[in-house]
Amino acid sequence: MTRVIRGCLAGALLFALSGCTVISGSSESGSGEPGTGGGRAATASQGEVITPALKDVERFWTSAYPQLSGGKAFQAVRGGYHPYTRSDPPPACGDQPGEYQPNAFYCPDGDFIAWDAEVLIPQLQENFGSLLAGVVVAHEYGHAVQTRLGLGDQPTVVLEQQADCFAGAWTADVLAGRSDAFKDVTPEQLDSTVAGLLQLRDQPGTSAENPQAHGNAFDRIRALQDGVEKGATTCAAYRADTIPVTEVQFSDPQDAASGGDLPYGQAVNDLAADAQSYWSRTYPQLAEQPWTTLPVEPFNGSAPQCDTPDATAGGSAFYCRDGDFVAFDNRRLGPALYQAIGDNAVGMLLGGLFARAAQDRRGAGTSGQQGQLAVDCLSGSWTNELLTREPGQGLTLSPGDLDEAVAALLAFGRAGDNSGAGAFQRIASYRDGVLQGLSACQS
């Protein structure tokens, strides 16, 4: 019988994320400059975060747009910026009346950008920092750029991820130090922004063909990273046949209704067995030698004796070099990951431990930035097989599992498990393994 890993929401992380002071938003007149409604806290937010961010995005596109448009100058949105609240809803957009929703949007008919200044932006800032609020409005400005370039004839999920990519191109400009609105962005702030994208993803089980689909977190973070690493020209080339979309539906109503998570104990056993089988088959390609069985030792009290632990997850899990086994805290760490994120968070824990063993056995390092990124890529190579298997061939991924993997990587990073590599880099390396398989990790 086919066993399937089933996912749950990946919104909660095992380890706390650092937040910033909450600053609310305000209503505005739509003249292209801030309005005066929405209260004192709302006005403070607009003046301190959103308006400077929008002006900075305009600065970026004034420089970058001519390279995409054949030399045509960039034109800022003509309909203005509209923060809104329950008591002061957004303007109508074409035939759609202005109704309050905790959302942000670009209206092509009115050529304006609007956002919820009462719930959405304040919560994002409080939980994940001001840079995420900037990325949100940069995403909406990305839709305005699409309209100006005539790029609208694509599925919604492609357009949304293209806007994420455009937001990433602006983020790269910020990281390069050219922004007056965001100065000296730290790796921790960037990681918090990535964590916030987990909250802005589609619900697991959403079809990529849904007209409202924006993408799962795995794909949306990939799009943002494309913009950061490759620039706006890469974003402008996004088409349905040029970007990988991993968003899928649940296989049947029963799976969707239950969430489909394997029971914790079964998840540990089945995932460990699958990782063992994977490395038995693929390790000879990596190291030109056979794989010997790697003992897995969950512990409920004191950890097994090990003189040379290669630790992960804040020290609660490790590969023991001298004993050649892996171990993890089965009383707190494993169950906490499972309950806070989902069963594929346990898969990420085990995948990382097996990858550490594979690296060590072949005489490669796991320390430092390069070693950690190699571990993450190798973990992704196992996920690649789970993702690409045909039904009936064993464990396979389901909706939400890739987002759970991203959440787990963020959690491990916040526990100090980074070796100089931020979660932004780690997720990119993991994705290389997921999308390309073991060959991406053999350099």
N, C-alpha and C positions, 0 to 999 in steps of 0.2 A: 504494500500500500504506500502511495506517495506521502511522504511527510513534508509539510510546508511550514516554514517559519512565518508566523503572522504578526503584524505590527500593531502597536498602539500609538497614541499621540506622543510626540517627542518634545513637548513643550517644556517639561520640567527637567532640570539637570540635577545630577547627583550633588555636584559641588556648586556653591553659590556663585553667581555672576556679579561682578561689581557694577553698581548703578551710578547714575549721576543725579544731581538735584533736579527735581521735577519743575519744569517751567511750562505753563499752560499756553494756549494759543488764543487768537481773537478773530472777530469778524472784520470784514473790510468792505470797502465800497466798490471795488472792482475797477478802479481807475488806473491800475498798474502800480499804485502805491498803497501802503497799508491804510486800512480804515481805522475807525476809532471804537467800534463796538466790542463786546465780549468781556469787559471787565478788566481790572488792573492786572491780574496775573496773566490773562490772555494777551494783553498788550505787551507785557514784559517779554513773553515768549517770542512774539512776532518780532519785536525789536532786537532781541538778543540772539535768536537762533534762526528762525525761518526766513525772515526778510534778508539777513546777510547771506544765508545759504543760497537763496534764489538769485540774488545779485551775483554771487560768486559763480553759480552755474551759468548765468548769462555771460559773465566774463570768459569762462572756459569756451563756450560755444562760439562766441565772437571770434576766437582764435581758431578753433578746430573745425567749424562748420565749412568754411570755404574749401578745405581739403576734400570734403565729401560731396560738395555741390558743384564742382567744376569752377570754383572761383566766386560763386555768388555769395554775397554778404549775408550774415545771419540777421534775422529779424526776430526780436523778442516777442513774446506773446502779447497780442493786442488787447485782449479782453481783461487783463489784469489778474491779480491774485486774490483769492476769496477764502480766508479762514471762516469756518462756520461752526455753529453750535446748535443745540436743540431748539433754542428760542430764536435763533437767527439762521435758518437753513440756507443752503447754497442756492445760487441762481439756477433757473431752469437751463437744461442743456438740450437744445433742439426741441424735440417733442416730449422729452422726459422732464416732468416737474421737479423742482428742487426739493428734495426730501432729505431729512437728516439720516445719515448712516455713518458709523465709525470707519471712515474710509478716506482715501485721497484719490483724486482723479483729474485727468485732463479732458476738457471738452473741446473737440475739434470744431463744432458748430460755432461756439462763441469764442474759440481760441483763448481759453482761460484755464487756470489751474486752481483747484479748490481742495481743501483738506479739513478734516475734523479737528478743531482746536480745543474740543472739550474732553475727548476720551483718547482717541488714537495717538496723536502726537505727544500729549503729556505722559501717557503710559509708556510709550516707546522711549522717551527721554529718561524717565525715571528708572526704567529697568535696564536700558541698554546704552544710554548716553546720547549726546546731541548729534554725533556723527551719523547715527542711524536715521535721525530725523532729516538730516541733510541728504542722505541717500534716497529717502522716500521722495522728497521733492525733486531730486535729480532724476529719479525714475520717471516721474510725471513729465518733467521737461523732456525726457527722452521720447515720450509719445508726441510731443510738439515737434521735435526734430523729425520723427518719422513722417508726420503730416507734411512738413516742408520739403522733405526729400521724396515724397510720393511712394513710401514703403508700406502702405497699409494693406496691400493685397496678399496677406499671409494669414495662416491660422492664428487665433488669439494667443495660444500658448507661445508661438514664435515671437509675436509682437511684444508680449510681456517680457520674455527673456531678452529680447533685443533692447528693450528699455532698461532692464537690469544691467545689461552690458554697457549701454551708454552711461548709466550711473557709475559703473566701475571705471570707465574712462575718465570721468570727472574725479573720482576718488584717487586715481593715479596722479592726477594733477595736484590734488591736495597733498598726497604723500610726498610729492616732489618739492613741496614747500612754496608753491605758487599761489596758494589761497590766503586771502586776508581774513576769511571767516573761520577757518580751522587751522590752527598752528600746532606744529610739533605733535602730530598724532602718534601715539604709542602703539606697540603691538597689542597691548591689552585692550586699547580702545577699538582697534580693528577687529580683534576677536569678539568683543562685545557686539559690534555691528553684525558680524556673521551670525552670532547667537540670535540676534533679533530677527534675522531672516527666517529662522525656524518658525517664528510666530506668524510670519506673513506668507507661508506656503499654503498650497491647497490642502484640504483634508485628505488623508490617505484614502485611496479608492476612487479619487476623481479621475475621470477619463481625460487624456490629453486632447481629445476631440471636443470636450465640453466648451461651448462658446464663452464661458467665463473662466476657463482654466488659465492660471498663471504659472503653474509648475510646482513640483515638489521642491523642498529645500535643497536637495542634492543638485537639481538642475539649475535652480535660481542662483545658488552660490557659485556654480560653475560659470554661469553667464556673467555674474559680477566679476569673477576672477579673470575671465576672458578680457573684459574691459580694462581691468587694472594692468594686466600683463601684456596685452596685445594691442590695445588702443581702439579708438572709435572706428577706424577703417575695417577692422575685423567685425565689429558689431554691425556695421552697415551691410555687411555681406551675409548676415543671418538669413537663412531660408529654411523651409521645412525639411529639405533634403541635405542640409549642411550642418545641422546641430543634433547631438544625441538627446533624445527625450526619453527618460526612463519612467515617466509617470504611467501607471497602469491601474486597471480596476481590480477589485476583488473578484475571485473566480466564481463565487456563488453567493446568494443572499445570506446563507448561514454563516459564512466566513465574515461577511461585512457586519452582521448583527453581533457576533461574538468578539470581533477583533482578532480572533484566531490565534492568540498567543499560545504556544505550547506551555504546559505547566513547567514551572521553574526547573525542577529536577530533571525532567525529560529534556528540556532545552539544553542544560549543561551536558548531559550524557550524549545526546544526538549531535550536538554541535562539535563536541570534542572528538567523537568518532568520525565525523565528516572531515574535520581538519586533519586528523590522522591519515585518513584515506587520501585526501588531496595531496598531502606532502609525500606520501609513499609513491604516488604516481608522478609528481612533478619535480621533486627534489633532484633526481638524477639529471634533469635538464639544467638545473641551476648550478649544481656542484660536481656533476660527473661522478657521483658516487651514490650508493643506495641509502635510503632513509631507514633508520632503525626506530622502532616504536618509542615515542616520547611519553613517559609516564605523566599523568595529570593527577595532582594531589590537592584536591580541595581540603581546606582545614577549617575547623570550627572553634579552635582555641589558639594554642601556640602554633606558630608556623613551623614546618619541618626544618630541621637543622640544615643550614647551607652556609658555607664559608665565603662563597663568591656570588651573591645574588645580583642578578640584572633586573632591577626593580622597575615596576610601572604602577600606574593608578595610585600615586602617592605612597608607594611602598607596600601596599596591601596585596600585591601580586608580583611574582617574579619568576624568571627563568634561572635555575641554579646551574651554574656552569660546572662546578665540581661534581655534582650529583647527576647532571644531565636530566633534570625533570622540571616541570612547571608546577606552580602552586598559586592558589589565591584564597583569600578570605571568603569562605562559603557561609559564614554566619552574618556578616554585615555587607561587604562589598558586593558580592554577587546578587543577593536578593535586593539590595538597594538600587543597583543598576536596573534590574529587571522591573521593579515597581515604578521607578521614576521615569524610565525611558522606554523599556520594552525588551523583548527577548533578543533582538539583534544587538543590543548593547552588551549582553553577555557574549554574543558572537564576536563583537569587536574586542572584548577583553581576551577571549581565547585566541582569536586570530592574531592579536599582537604578541601574545606569549609564544605561540607556535612560530611566528615570524622571527622573534628574537632567537629562538633555538636554531632556526634554519640559518640565520646570519652567523651565529657563533660557530655552528658545526662546519660551515664552509670557510671559516677563518676570516670573516668580515666583521666589522665593528657595528655596535648598536649605540654607541655613545656619541655625543655631540650632535650637531644639526644634521649632518650627512647620514649618520647612523640611524637617527630617529626617522628621517624621511624614508630611508630604505625599508625600515620595519613597516611603516605605514603603507608603502607601495606593495610590499609582499602581502600584507593583510588584505589589501584591495584585490590582489590577484586571486585569492581564494573566493572573495565576494564575486569576482567576475564569473567564476564557475557556477556559483549559486544562482547568479542572475541569468546565465545563458543556458542552463540545463533544460532539456525537454521534460515535460511532466512525466512522472513515473521513474525518473532516474535518481531520485533521492531528495534531499532537502533543496528547496528553492526559495527565492525571495518572494515577498508579497508587498502590497502597498504599505508604505511607511517604513520599511526596513532600512532603506538607504538613508532616510532622514534620521532614523535611530542611530545609524552609524556616525553620522555627522554630529549628533548630539553627544554621543559617547566620546568622540575625539575632543570635543570642546570640554567635556567634563574632565577627561584625563589631563588636558592641558592646564585647566584651572587648578588641578591638584599638584601642579609643579612638574608634571610629566611631559616636559617639552624639550629638554636638552638644547635649548637655544632656538628651537623651531616653534614659531607661533602656530595657533590652530589654523590660521589662514593658509600657511604653507603646508601644514600636515594634511588638511583636507584636500588640497590640490594634489599632493603626492598619492594619497589614498585613491583619489579619483583616477589618476593615471593607471593604477593597477586594476581598478574596477572596469574601466572602459577598454583597456588594451591588453589586460592579462599579464602573465608572468614576463613576457618579453619586455614590458616597460620597465621592469625592475632589475634587469640583468646587466646594466652598464656598470 
